[in-house]
Amino acid sequence: MFFEKKVEFLMLLHDEITKAEKRSDKNDWEACFRLNLTSDLPWHKLGVVGQFSDSQFYDYTKDEKRFRSFLSGKLPDNYDLTFSRSELTKDSLVRELCNAGGNVAVVFRGHLPDEWQGIEVINGDEDDLRFKDPKGKIVGLVAKGLGKKDETGFVLEPGN
């Protein structure tokens, strides 16, 4: 629907976020939204994040340029990003992004190491609230489903 009827989609999304904010206020919850699950869309450019400045938005991204904009404070204050390492990501980039105060999600096989590339690994499987994570860390995720058999380099052995 986003691609075929973008205006209608954004109106529906606006209504759904508004309802969720009201429900959150009523229950004294913090409203938070992760709009990208299998996509990597720049929601801040579509006006969604800015319309709801009292809510927290967060996403994973493989877009290095967008992530660097986040690190330099160029994205809305209520939009938190975690960089997603892929099999094509150089280890030096992971270290650079973490040293700059960003978090990088890394998938490991079997269990999480205490550190990777000299950077502390925190458990990203405990919850999905990445915006609450301490900064400059590896967000470790344990491979699940078909990922357990991945041999592309996306899933790392905990000792490597």
Secondary structure by P-SEA (a helix, b strand, c coil): cccccaaaaaaaaaaaaaaaaaaaaaacbbbbbbccccccccccccccccccccbbbbbccccaaaaaaaaaccccccbbbbbbbcccccaaaaaaaaaabbbbbbbbcccccccccccccccccccccccccccccccccccccccccccccccccccc
